[in-house]
Amino acid sequence: MDENADPTIAEVLGIPWEQPEPFDPRDVPPGTLDARILDQDQVWVDRFGQVHQLRDMCDAYRANVLAHLYIARSDKWCWAALNELLTSRASMFVLTRATGVPMIAELSATQWLESTPLARGLRRLTPGIAAPVVLEAWAAKIHRLSELAGRPVWQVPGSQVAMPQDPRRSWTHDMRDRPPGPEGPDENW
């Protein structure tokens, strides 16, 4: 630690924790959801590792991306809250406490997700995306069904779970069987 630098909370506590590398969408391994994608509002990386510009995606695809983020919001919120706490400079931590600016851990997972640049960008480009309360209920259903199945529900052959903003479209079917084309999943499916 540089003696002249304001230490991070991790340094003060003696916890080995490094600031994550800058986000590069081309480095996201297929099949993963990198939490750092939430800190920008330009691209989405699908489960195949393909990078999509948000402005080039259709409304249905953008709405489905935000719905998908709701399923992982608690895990990503925990990571973001821990990362913010441990990488904050001690003086910044004291300042936020003094001014009443909430830290990520003081927000609900939904409040935090909706405040991220990616969620705000998706809603700005597609104003008709389902309300947070609808997406919360839908994500809770996915979690319940997955728990009952003993594995992610989309991995259960034949399972069907309608998208919250498009009941004609099955999220589980898209996750299982439909790799997106250049513009994302087929809007007319």
N, C-alpha and C positions, 0 to 999 in steps of 0.2 A: 504494500500500500504506500503511495506517495504521501510523505508526511505533510505536505502542503495542500493536498487535495482533501476535499470533504469526503469522508468515508461513506460507503454504502451501509445499509442496515446489516447486510450479510457480513461485511468486514467488521463492523462493530461487534456482532455476535460470534464471529469466528466461524461462520458457516461457509464452506466452499461453494460458491455460486457464481457463475459467469453470465454476463449479459448474452442473450442469444445472438447468433450471427444475423446480419441483415437478411430480410426475407427475399428470396429469389424464387419465383414461381416455377422456374425450370428445374429446381432442385427438389421439388416435392415428390417423394416416391409414390408410385401408383398405390392406391388403396389406403392412403393416409389423409387425414385432415389436419394440416399444419395450423395451429392456433394463430400463428403470425399473419395468416391471410386476412384475418379480421381487422388488422391495423391499416388496411389500404382499401381503396374503393375503385380500383381499375380492372382487376382480373379475378377470375375464379379458376381453380384447378380441379378438374373432375376426378373421379375415382380411377381413371385410366392414366392420370398424370398429364392430360391434355389441358393446355392453358387457353382460356376463353376471355376475350375482352367483354366486360359487362355491357358496354354500349352496343355490342354486336349480338348479344343474346336476345332471344325472343322473350316476351313478357312472361309466358308460362314457365320458361326455364328459370328466369330470375326468381319468380315466386317459389318454385320448387327448391331452389338453392336455399332461400331463407327458411323454408319449412325444414329442410334437411339440417340446417344449422341449429334449429331448435332441439333436435334430438341429442346433439352433442353439447348443448350450451352449458350444462353443469360442469362437465369435465373441463371444458375450455375456460370457463369462468374461474375454476379453482386454479388452473395453471396461470392464468393472467393475474389473479390476485396475489398468488405467491411470488410470481416474478416481479410484480410491481413493488411489493413490500421489500423483497430482498435486494432489488437493484436500485431502489430509491436512495438518493443521497440523504444522509442524516438531517441536514438542514432543510431539505425539501419536505421530509417527513414531518418535521417540527412545524414548518410553515403551513402545510395542509391541515394539520391538527389545529393550529391557531386560527385559521381562516374558515374552518368548517367545510372545506372542499372534501367531498367524500372520496374515499379510496375505493378501488374495485370491490374489495371484500365487504364494504358497507352497502353495496348495491345488491339487489337480487340478481340471479343469473339472467333473468329476462331483461331487467333494466340495463344490465351491463351489455348484453348482446345487442339490444336495440340502440345502444349508444355507440357501438363500434362503427368505424368508417364503412366497413363492408355492408352492414345491415342498413345504414343510412343511405348508402349509394344504391342498393337494391330497391329500397322504398322510393327514393327520388326518381329512379328510372321507370319504376312500375308502381304507381300509386295505389293500384287495386289489390296489392298483396293483403292476405288475410290479417286481421288484427292480432296483436300479441296473445290475447286471451284464447282465440281460436287455435293459434299455433301451439300454445302451451297444452291445451286439451288434446290436440292431435298427437303431440310428442309423448304425452303421458300414455295415450293409447298404444303407441308403438312400444314403449317400455313395458307396459303390462303384457302385451301379446308376446313380446320377446321373453319375458320372464316365464310366462306359462309354457312357452315352447322350449325353454331351456337353451335357447340360442337366438341370435338376431332373427326376427320374424321374416325378414326378406330372404333368409337362407332356407326357409321352410318351403319345400316344393308345393306349388299351387296356392300359396297364401296370397291374399289380395287385401291391400289396405289403400283406400282411396286417398288421393291428395286432398288437403283441406280446402284449397281454392278451386279444385277441378275434380269433382267426384267421379267423372268419367275416366279419370286417369289413375292407374294403380302405381303407388310408390314402390311397393315390393316387386312388381313386375319390372319396372324401370331399373331398380337396383340389381335384379337378377339377370335380366335377359336383354337389355337394350343399351348397348354402348352408344353414346351420343355421336351424331354425325358432326360435321363442321359447325353447325348452328346450335348444337345441343340435341336433346331428345326430340323426336318427331312430334311437333305440336298437334298433329291430327290423329295421333295414335288413339 
